[in-house]
Each structure stands twice: as structure tokens, then as C-alpha cells.
């Protein structure tokens, strides 16, 4: 993939794993920082990046909740 082209639509963001979303987000950021894309492409990349960042945040929040639940169970069992 060229650094001057927007990332391909990677499909539905909600279908991506945390790792996939993070890697695509890094690619989007790299492309935006490199410049050389049209305003329309930049906006498309920005919107995709926002969706990817939200998805990653949701994954992390879910992981925090699971850890808190596991700690609570461990405290109650122990």
C-alpha cells in the first residue's frame, strides 16, 4: 500500500479484533502524518481512524471490566 493512498476500507470496524483495529489505526495515522493525500481522502482516513480508535477503546473497556470481575471473584473465593 502506498503511503499516499488512503487505507482500503477494511470492512466493518466492529468485525475487527483489537490487534487488527490497532494496526489499521497506526496505518491511518502514518498516512495522515505523511500528507500528500487530497482533502477528501484525508477526511475519509480521519473518519476511519475515529471509528478504529472508538473500537479499540471499546475493546479495552471490555477487558477492564473482565479483569475487575475476575478480581472480584478471586477476592470473594479467597
Rosetta blueprint (number, residue, H / E / L):
1 X L
2 X L
3 X L
4 X L
5 X L
6 X L
7 X L
8 X L
9 X L
10 X L
11 X L
12 X L
13 X H
14 X H
15 X H
16 X L
17 X L
18 X H
19 X H
20 X H
21 X H
22 X H
23 X H
24 X H
25 X H
26 X H
27 X H
28 X H
29 X H
30 X H
31 X H
32 X H
33 X H
34 X H
35 X L
36 X L
37 X L
38 X L
39 X H
40 X H
41 X H
42 X H
43 X H
44 X H
45 X H
46 X H
47 X H
48 X H
49 X H
50 X H
51 X H
52 X H
53 X H
54 X H
55 X H
56 X H
57 X H
58 X H
59 X H
60 X H
61 X H
62 X H
63 X H
64 X H
65 X H
66 X H
67 X H
68 X H
69 X H
70 X H
71 X H
72 X H
73 X H
74 X H
75 X H
76 X H
77 X H
78 X L
